Amino acid sequence: MTDRPPAAPPPLSLVGVAKSFGMVNALQGVSLELRAGEIHALCGENGAGKSTLVKTIAGVHRPDEGRIEVDGAPTEFASPADAQRAGVAVIYQEPTLFPDLSVAENIFMGRQPLSRGRRIDRTAMYAATDRLFARLGVRIAPERPARGLSIADQQLVEIAKAMSFDARVLIMDEPTAALSGTEVERLFSVARSLRDQGAAVLFISHRFDEVFALCDRITVMRDGRYISTDPVAELTVDTVVRRMVGREVNTLFPKQDTERGEVLLEVDGLTRAGVFSDVGFDVRAGEIVALAGLVGAGRSEVVRAVFGIDRYDFGTVRVAGAALPQGRPAAAMAAGIALVPEDRRQQGLVMEMSIERNATLTRRSALSRFGLLSRRSEEKAAEVWADRLQLKAGHLTDAVSTLSGGNQQKVVLAKWLATRPRVLIVDEPTRGIDVGTKAEVHRLLSHLAGEGLAVLMVSSELPEVLGMADRVLVMHEGRITAELPRGEATEESVMYAATGHKEVA
């Protein structure tokens, strides 16, 4: 009987890693193994320490305690370049390519192959780019400018760049948040291909269907601490959720029955050439109405037009029976409409400003006396909403960029709820936030409807649509193709309407 050779050490491990920022313990004794030929999921609520862990692996942060091991040997990453040389690459949710350079130039930036005359050998660079994409099983023209590429294609360029460095550890941080179903499947094929080629892949997502469909093992973190690691086959969604939040979350969609009152928002014949056509619906006091549909159906464009950000060609918008002038967000606010936008970082917050200032941006005039705004009045107003929304923050004077994604979303909600609206429009209210915070946002929306607000919700998550809406309006290619009462809305009926088909009885 021959002895088995010892198993090779994993390409990358964390052993007892701790990291603090002032009084905040972001990581506390975290250990993690990333094995070759495996896709490993990292799950946890916003604020669990996932981002800090990723930045530590990527060389952005250095551990205060513990160590990083590469192939079993202790290693220090003094910079992202050190991590990259060790074969570690990170694919972020929002790629950062140079838009005016070609795909190939982005991949080989600073490392372009040179001809004998020390000029860039574009033929060789394009050929090398083609070989990288062939390994991924995709086709993107090497000479194409990065500007105009979809988010999905930009991520593939980033993955090709990582492969050009012979990356053995690939971290995908919320890579599917802005992708369509087809694009997600293509990304999954690429991830599986990299796994089969021997790479260690760390996959971070709040979408459990993706985690269970793609990954081999799941590690759960909570409050900066390591909780568990188990094979996917031995886990259920309920088990993972309980470990993430430290409690039972059996009320993810706490929809309460409400009395519906008068029509507060009425949209009639809204049309914008090439974007949406003849859109009409109403929302009553005490009601949550969901706009469902596939990416590109025109849902966000409709709510932006209702709020006055974008103009439209025909149609009317009325609030409590009074016509609203188009193209004037200030008039919409004055009439009692609030809009929580889809992109909280770009459209909902000023990331360099403090939490309290962001939370009071919509009420600066009301909080001022004789044209002067005191910090104390700003602070008091922010404290009210921070307490009501259970905001997890160090100090309200901290920059809003220091908050987790879920808490940033709460600040956007606070900013608009402070205006005491009659109609609340929320566009993808729980995108990119953890399951515990999702439950809090859902509970808040249900409570607001119970207080008599009319809530119009745009969501791409079918469970959220079905769990929270009193009525579902389904859009396809700029038109409303179905209106489904709560009792008749199913995943099948919504998807049939979202793809422009009639459901077969």
C-alpha positions as CSV (number, residue, x, y, z in Angstrom):
1,M,0.0,0.0,0.0
2,T,1.5,3.3,-1.1
3,D,1.2,6.5,0.8
4,R,-0.9,9.2,-0.8
5,P,1.1,12.4,-1.6
6,P,0.2,15.2,0.7
7,A,-2.5,17.5,-0.6
8,A,-1.2,20.7,-2.1
9,P,-1.8,23.8,0.1
10,P,-4.5,26.1,-1.1
11,P,-3.4,29.0,-3.3
12,L,-4.6,31.5,-0.7
13,S,-5.6,31.4,2.9
14,L,-6.4,33.8,5.7
15,V,-5.4,32.8,9.2
16,G,-6.9,34.7,12.2
17,V,-7.0,38.0,10.3
18,A,-8.1,41.1,12.2
19,K,-8.5,44.6,11.0
20,S,-9.8,47.7,12.8
21,F,-10.6,51.3,11.8
22,G,-10.5,53.4,14.9
23,M,-13.0,51.9,17.3
24,V,-14.7,49.8,14.6
25,N,-13.5,46.1,14.4
26,A,-14.2,45.3,10.8
27,L,-12.6,41.9,10.9
28,Q,-12.1,39.8,14.0
29,G,-10.0,36.6,13.8
30,V,-11.2,35.6,10.3
31,S,-9.8,32.4,8.7
32,L,-10.6,31.3,5.2
33,E,-9.2,28.9,2.6
34,L,-9.6,29.4,-1.1
35,R,-8.9,26.1,-2.9
36,A,-7.9,25.5,-6.5
37,G,-10.6,24.3,-8.8
38,E,-13.4,25.6,-6.5
39,I,-16.0,28.4,-6.5
40,H,-16.3,29.6,-2.9
41,A,-19.2,31.8,-1.9
42,L,-18.9,34.5,0.8
43,C,-22.2,35.5,2.4
44,G,-23.1,38.1,5.0
45,E,-25.1,41.1,5.7
46,N,-23.9,44.6,4.7
47,G,-21.5,45.5,7.4
48,A,-20.4,41.9,8.0
49,G,-16.9,42.6,6.9
50,K,-17.0,41.2,3.4
51,S,-15.6,44.3,1.7
52,T,-12.8,44.7,4.2
53,L,-11.9,41.0,3.7
54,V,-11.8,41.5,0.0
55,K,-9.6,44.6,0.3
56,T,-7.3,42.8,2.6
57,I,-6.8,39.9,0.2
58,A,-6.3,42.4,-2.7
59,G,-3.6,44.3,-0.8
60,V,-5.6,47.5,-0.2
61,H,-5.5,46.9,3.6
62,R,-2.9,45.2,5.7
63,P,-4.0,43.0,8.6
64,D,-3.5,44.3,12.1
65,E,-3.3,40.6,13.3
66,G,-3.1,37.2,11.6
67,R,-1.6,36.4,8.3
68,I,-2.1,35.8,4.6
69,E,-0.7,32.6,3.2
70,V,0.0,31.9,-0.5
71,D,0.6,28.2,-1.3
72,G,1.0,27.7,2.5
73,A,3.7,30.3,2.9
74,P,3.1,33.5,5.0
75,T,3.0,36.5,2.7
76,E,2.6,40.2,3.1
77,F,0.8,42.3,0.5
78,A,2.0,45.9,0.9
79,S,0.0,47.0,-2.1
80,P,-2.5,45.8,-4.7
81,A,0.5,45.3,-7.0
82,D,1.9,42.8,-4.6
83,A,-1.3,40.9,-4.5
84,Q,-1.5,41.0,-8.3
85,R,2.0,39.6,-8.6
86,A,1.0,36.8,-6.3
87,G,-1.9,35.9,-8.7
88,V,-4.8,37.6,-7.0
89,A,-7.3,39.6,-9.0
90,V,-10.6,41.3,-8.0
91,I,-13.5,41.8,-10.4
92,Y,-15.7,44.6,-8.8
93,Q,-19.4,45.2,-9.4
94,E,-18.6,48.4,-11.3
95,P,-15.5,47.9,-13.6
96,T,-13.0,50.7,-14.0
97,L,-11.8,50.7,-17.6
98,F,-10.3,53.5,-19.5
99,P,-13.2,54.4,-21.8
100,D,-11.2,55.9,-24.6
101,L,-8.8,53.0,-24.9
102,S,-9.4,49.8,-26.8
103,V,-10.3,46.5,-25.1
104,A,-6.8,45.2,-25.8
105,E,-5.1,48.3,-24.5
106,N,-7.1,48.1,-21.3
107,I,-6.0,44.4,-20.8
108,F,-2.3,45.1,-21.5
109,M,-2.0,48.6,-20.1
110,G,1.7,49.2,-19.2
111,R,2.6,45.8,-20.6
112,Q,1.9,46.1,-24.3
113,P,4.0,43.8,-26.5
114,L,6.6,45.8,-28.5
115,S,8.1,45.3,-32.0
116,R,11.8,45.5,-32.8
117,G,11.5,49.2,-33.2
118,R,10.1,49.5,-29.6
119,R,6.7,50.4,-31.0
120,I,3.5,48.8,-29.7
121,D,2.9,45.6,-31.6
122,R,-0.8,45.8,-32.0
123,T,-1.1,42.6,-34.1
124,A,0.5,40.7,-31.3
125,M,-1.6,42.4,-28.7
126,Y,-4.8,41.8,-30.5
127,A,-3.9,38.1,-31.0
128,A,-3.1,37.7,-27.3
129,T,-6.4,39.3,-26.5
130,D,-8.3,36.9,-28.8
131,R,-6.6,34.0,-27.1
132,L,-7.7,35.2,-23.7
133,F,-11.3,35.6,-24.8
134,A,-11.1,32.2,-26.5
135,R,-10.2,30.6,-23.1
136,L,-13.3,32.3,-21.6
137,G,-15.5,31.1,-24.5
138,V,-16.6,34.6,-25.5
139,R,-16.0,37.0,-28.4
140,I,-15.2,40.7,-27.9
141,A,-13.3,42.6,-30.7
142,P,-9.9,43.6,-29.3
143,E,-9.8,46.9,-31.2
144,R,-13.2,48.0,-29.9
145,P,-13.2,51.1,-27.6
146,A,-14.2,50.3,-24.0
147,R,-16.7,53.2,-24.1
148,G,-20.1,51.8,-24.9
149,L,-19.4,48.2,-23.7
150,S,-22.1,46.8,-21.5
151,I,-21.3,46.2,-17.8
152,A,-21.2,42.5,-18.5
153,D,-18.7,42.9,-21.3
154,Q,-16.6,45.3,-19.2
155,Q,-16.5,42.6,-16.5
156,L,-15.3,40.1,-19.0
157,V,-12.5,42.5,-20.1
158,E,-11.5,42.7,-16.4
159,I,-11.5,38.9,-16.1
160,A,-9.4,38.7,-19.3
161,K,-6.9,41.2,-17.8
162,A,-6.7,39.0,-14.6
163,M,-5.9,36.0,-16.8
164,S,-3.2,37.9,-18.6
165,F,-1.5,38.2,-15.2
166,D,-1.9,34.4,-14.7
167,A,-4.2,35.1,-11.8
168,R,-4.8,31.9,-9.7
169,V,-7.3,33.6,-7.3
170,L,-10.2,35.5,-8.7
171,I,-12.6,37.4,-6.5
172,M,-16.0,38.4,-7.9
173,D,-17.6,41.1,-5.8
174,E,-21.3,41.4,-6.5
175,P,-20.6,40.8,-10.2
176,T,-24.3,40.2,-11.3
177,A,-26.0,43.1,-9.6
178,A,-26.4,45.1,-12.9
179,L,-26.7,42.1,-15.3
180,S,-29.6,40.6,-17.2
181,G,-30.5,36.9,-16.9
182,T,-28.6,36.0,-20.2
183,E,-25.5,38.0,-19.1
184,V,-25.6,36.2,-15.7
185,E,-25.6,32.8,-17.4
186,R,-22.7,33.8,-19.6
187,L,-20.7,35.0,-16.5
188,F,-21.5,31.8,-14.7
189,S,-20.1,29.8,-17.7
190,V,-16.9,31.9,-17.5
191,A,-16.6,31.3,-13.7
192,R,-17.1,27.5,-14.2
193,S,-14.5,27.5,-17.0
194,L,-12.0,29.3,-14.7
195,R,-12.7,26.8,-11.9
196,D,-12.2,23.9,-14.3
197,Q,-8.9,25.4,-15.4
198,G,-7.7,25.3,-11.7
199,A,-8.5,28.8,-10.5
200,A,-9.8,29.5,-7.0
201,V,-12.9,31.7,-7.3
202,L,-14.4,33.7,-4.5
203,F,-18.0,34.7,-5.3
204,I,-19.8,37.4,-3.3
205,S,-23.5,37.8,-3.8
206,H,-26.8,38.6,-2.0
207,R,-28.7,36.4,-4.4
208,F,-29.1,33.0,-2.9
209,D,-30.3,31.4,-6.2
210,E,-27.0,32.3,-7.8
211,V,-24.9,31.1,-4.8
212,F,-26.6,27.7,-4.7
213,A,-26.5,27.3,-8.5
214,L,-22.8,28.2,-8.9
215,C,-20.8,27.6,-5.8
216,D,-19.1,24.6,-4.2
217,R,-18.8,25.8,-0.6
218,I,-20.3,28.7,1.4
219,T,-18.6,30.8,4.1
220,V,-20.8,33.0,6.3
221,M,-19.6,36.1,8.1
222,R,-21.4,38.2,10.7
223,D,-20.3,41.4,12.4
224,G,-16.8,41.0,11.2
225,R,-16.4,37.4,12.5
226,Y,-16.2,34.1,10.7
227,I,-19.3,32.0,11.4
228,S,-19.1,28.8,9.3
229,T,-17.9,27.1,6.0
230,D,-19.9,24.2,4.6
231,P,-20.4,22.4,1.2
232,V,-23.4,23.8,-0.6
233,A,-25.1,20.4,-0.7
234,E,-25.3,20.4,3.1
235,L,-27.0,23.8,3.4
236,T,-30.3,25.4,2.8
237,V,-31.2,29.1,2.2
238,D,-32.9,29.2,5.6
239,T,-29.7,27.9,7.3
240,V,-27.5,30.4,5.6
241,V,-29.9,33.3,6.4
242,R,-30.1,32.3,10.1
243,R,-26.3,32.3,10.3
244,M,-26.0,35.6,8.5
245,V,-28.4,37.5,10.7
246,G,-28.1,35.6,13.9
247,R,-31.9,35.2,14.1
248,E,-34.8,33.8,12.3
249,V,-35.9,35.9,9.3
250,N,-39.3,34.3,8.5
251,T,-40.9,37.7,7.7
252,L,-38.8,38.8,4.7
253,F,-42.0,40.2,3.1
254,P,-44.0,41.5,6.1
255,K,-46.9,42.8,4.0
256,Q,-49.8,44.1,6.1
257,D,-53.3,44.5,4.8
258,T,-54.4,48.1,4.5
259,E,-57.4,50.2,3.7
260,R,-57.0,51.7,0.2
261,G,-58.1,55.3,-0.1
262,E,-58.3,57.9,-2.8
263,V,-56.2,57.8,-6.0
264,L,-53.1,59.9,-5.2
265,L,-51.0,59.2,-8.3
266,E,-52.6,59.0,-11.8
267,V,-50.6,58.5,-15.0
268,D,-52.5,58.6,-18.3
269,G,-51.2,58.0,-21.8
270,L,-47.5,58.7,-21.0
271,T,-45.4,58.4,-24.1
272,R,-41.8,59.1,-25.0
273,A,-40.8,58.1,-28.5
274,G,-38.6,55.0,-28.6
275,V,-38.7,54.6,-24.8
276,F,-42.3,54.0,-23.6
277,S,-45.7,54.3,-25.1
278,D,-49.3,54.9,-23.8
279,V,-48.4,54.1,-20.2
280,G,-51.3,54.5,-17.8
281,F,-52.0,53.4,-14.2
282,D,-53.0,54.8,-10.8
283,V,-51.8,54.3,-7.2
284,R,-54.1,54.7,-4.2
285,A,-53.4,55.8,-0.7
286,G,-52.4,52.7,1.4
287,E,-51.4,50.7,-1.7
288,I,-48.1,49.3,-2.9
289,V,-48.1,48.9,-6.7
290,A,-45.1,47.2,-8.3
291,L,-43.7,47.9,-11.8
292,A,-42.2,44.6,-13.0
293,G,-40.5,43.6,-16.2
294,L,-37.1,42.7,-17.7
295,V,-34.1,45.0,-17.9
296,G,-34.8,47.6,-20.6
297,A,-38.5,47.4,-20.4
298,G,-38.8,51.1,-19.6
299,R,-39.8,51.0,-15.9
300,S,-37.1,53.3,-14.6
301,E,-37.6,55.7,-17.5
302,V,-41.4,55.9,-16.7
303,V,-40.8,56.8,-13.0
304,R,-38.1,59.3,-13.9
305,A,-40.6,61.0,-16.3
306,V,-43.3,60.9,-13.6
307,F,-41.0,62.7,-11.2
308,G,-39.9,65.3,-13.8
309,I,-36.3,64.2,-14.3
310,D,-37.0,63.3,-18.0
311,R,-39.5,64.9,-20.3
312,Y,-42.1,63.0,-22.3
313,D,-44.0,63.7,-25.5
314,F,-47.6,63.0,-24.6
315,G,-49.7,62.2,-21.5
316,T,-50.5,63.6,-18.1
317,V,-49.5,63.0,-14.5
318,R,-51.8,64.0,-11.7
319,V,-51.3,64.0,-8.0
320,A,-54.5,63.9,-5.9
321,G,-56.4,65.1,-9.1
322,A,-54.1,68.1,-9.9
323,A,-52.1,68.0,-13.1
324,L,-48.3,68.0,-12.6
325,P,-46.2,70.1,-15.0
326,Q,-43.6,67.9,-16.7
327,G,-39.8,68.3,-16.5
328,R,-39.9,69.9,-13.1
329,P,-38.8,67.7,-10.1
330,A,-39.3,70.7,-7.7
331,A,-43.0,70.8,-8.7
332,A,-43.3,67.0,-8.1
333,M,-41.7,67.4,-4.7
334,A,-44.0,70.3,-3.9
335,A,-47.0,68.1,-4.9
336,G,-45.8,65.4,-2.5
337,I,-43.9,63.0,-4.6
338,A,-40.6,61.5,-3.5
339,L,-38.2,59.4,-5.7
340,V,-35.7,57.0,-4.3
341,P,-33.5,56.3,-7.4
342,E,-32.1,53.1,-8.6
343,D,-28.4,54.1,-8.3
344,R,-28.0,55.3,-4.8
345,R,-24.3,56.2,-5.1
346,Q,-24.6,58.3,-8.3
347,Q,-28.1,59.7,-8.0
348,G,-29.2,59.4,-4.4
349,L,-26.2,60.5,-2.3
350,V,-23.3,62.9,-2.3
351,M,-20.6,60.4,-1.2
352,E,-18.1,62.9,0.2
353,M,-20.7,64.6,2.4
354,S,-21.6,63.6,5.9
355,I,-24.4,61.2,6.8
356,E,-26.4,64.0,8.5
357,R,-26.0,66.4,5.6
358,N,-27.2,63.8,3.0
359,A,-30.2,62.9,5.2
360,T,-31.3,66.5,5.3
361,L,-30.5,67.7,1.8
362,T,-34.2,67.8,0.9
363,R,-35.1,70.0,3.9
364,R,-32.4,72.6,4.0
365,S,-34.9,75.5,3.6
366,A,-37.2,74.2,6.3
367,L,-34.3,73.8,8.7
368,S,-32.9,77.2,8.1
369,R,-33.6,80.4,10.0
370,F,-33.1,83.7,8.3
371,G,-31.3,81.9,5.5
372,L,-28.8,80.3,7.9
373,L,-28.6,76.6,8.6
374,S,-27.3,75.5,12.0
375,R,-25.4,72.3,12.4
376,R,-27.5,71.5,15.5
377,S,-30.8,71.6,13.6
378,E,-29.3,69.5,10.9
379,E,-28.0,67.0,13.4
380,K,-31.3,66.8,15.3
381,A,-33.3,66.2,12.1
382,A,-30.9,63.4,11.0
383,E,-31.0,61.8,14.4
384,V,-34.7,61.3,14.2
385,W,-34.5,59.3,11.0
386,A,-31.3,57.5,12.0
387,D,-33.2,56.2,15.0
388,R,-36.4,55.4,13.1
389,L,-34.5,53.5,10.3
390,Q,-32.1,51.8,12.8
391,L,-29.1,53.2,10.9
392,K,-25.8,51.5,11.8
393,A,-23.2,54.2,11.7
394,G,-20.2,55.4,13.8
395,H,-21.1,59.1,13.9
396,L,-23.6,61.0,11.8
397,T,-20.7,63.4,10.9
398,D,-18.9,60.6,9.1
399,A,-18.9,60.6,5.3
400,V,-21.8,58.6,3.9
401,S,-19.2,56.6,1.8
402,T,-18.1,54.9,5.0
403,L,-21.5,53.1,5.4
404,S,-22.4,49.7,4.1
405,G,-24.7,49.6,1.0
406,G,-27.8,48.8,3.1
407,N,-27.2,51.7,5.4
408,Q,-26.5,54.0,2.5
409,Q,-29.9,53.0,1.2
410,K,-31.5,53.9,4.5
411,V,-29.9,57.4,4.3
412,V,-31.5,57.9,0.8
413,L,-34.9,56.7,2.3
414,A,-34.4,59.1,5.2
415,K,-33.7,62.0,2.9
416,W,-37.0,61.5,1.0
417,L,-39.2,60.5,3.9
418,A,-38.2,63.6,5.7
419,T,-40.2,65.6,3.0
420,R,-43.4,63.8,4.3
421,P,-44.5,62.7,0.8
422,R,-47.9,61.5,-0.2
423,V,-46.5,59.4,-3.0
424,L,-43.3,57.4,-2.6
425,I,-41.6,56.0,-5.7
426,V,-38.8,53.5,-4.9
427,D,-36.7,52.2,-7.8
428,E,-35.0,48.8,-6.9
429,P,-35.2,49.6,-3.2
430,T,-33.2,46.5,-2.1
431,R,-30.7,46.0,-4.9
432,G,-27.3,45.0,-3.5
433,I,-28.3,44.9,0.2
434,D,-28.4,42.0,2.5
435,V,-31.3,39.9,3.5
436,G,-31.7,41.4,7.0
437,T,-31.7,45.0,5.7
438,K,-34.1,43.9,2.9
439,A,-36.6,42.7,5.6
440,E,-36.2,46.1,7.3
441,V,-36.9,48.0,4.1
442,H,-39.9,45.8,3.3
443,R,-41.3,46.4,6.8
444,L,-40.8,50.1,6.4
445,L,-42.6,50.2,3.0
446,S,-45.5,48.2,4.4
447,H,-45.7,50.5,7.4
448,L,-45.7,53.6,5.2
449,A,-48.5,52.2,3.1
450,G,-50.4,51.5,6.3
451,E,-50.0,55.2,7.2
452,G,-51.7,56.1,3.9
453,L,-48.8,56.7,1.5
454,A,-49.2,55.6,-2.1
455,V,-46.1,53.5,-2.9
456,L,-44.9,52.8,-6.5
457,M,-42.1,50.2,-6.5
458,V,-39.9,49.2,-9.4
459,S,-38.2,45.9,-8.8
460,S,-36.4,43.2,-10.8
461,E,-36.7,40.7,-8.0
462,L,-39.8,38.6,-8.5
463,P,-40.0,37.3,-4.9
464,E,-40.0,41.0,-3.8
465,V,-42.7,41.9,-6.3
466,L,-45.0,39.0,-5.4
467,G,-44.3,39.4,-1.6
468,M,-44.9,43.2,-1.3
469,A,-47.3,44.4,-4.1
470,D,-51.1,44.8,-3.9
471,R,-51.0,45.0,-7.7
472,V,-48.4,44.2,-10.2
473,L,-48.0,46.2,-13.5
474,V,-45.8,44.3,-16.0
475,M,-44.0,46.2,-18.7
476,H,-42.5,44.8,-21.9
477,E,-40.7,47.0,-24.5
478,G,-42.1,50.3,-23.1
479,R,-45.7,49.2,-22.7
480,I,-47.8,47.8,-19.8
481,T,-48.8,44.3,-20.9
482,A,-50.6,43.1,-17.7
483,E,-52.1,44.3,-14.5
484,L,-52.3,41.5,-11.9
485,P,-54.0,41.7,-8.5
486,R,-52.0,40.3,-5.7
487,G,-54.0,37.0,-5.7
488,E,-53.4,36.4,-9.4
489,A,-49.8,37.4,-9.6
490,T,-47.4,34.4,-9.9
491,E,-43.8,34.0,-11.2
492,E,-45.2,32.4,-14.3
493,S,-47.9,35.0,-15.0
494,V,-45.4,37.9,-14.5
495,M,-42.8,36.3,-16.7
496,Y,-45.2,35.6,-19.5
497,A,-46.3,39.3,-19.6
498,A,-42.7,40.5,-19.2
499,T,-41.7,38.6,-22.3
500,G,-44.7,39.8,-24.3
501,H,-46.6,36.5,-24.3
502,K,-50.0,35.5,-23.0
503,E,-50.1,32.9,-20.3
504,V,-51.5,29.6,-21.6
505,A,-54.4,28.5,-19.5
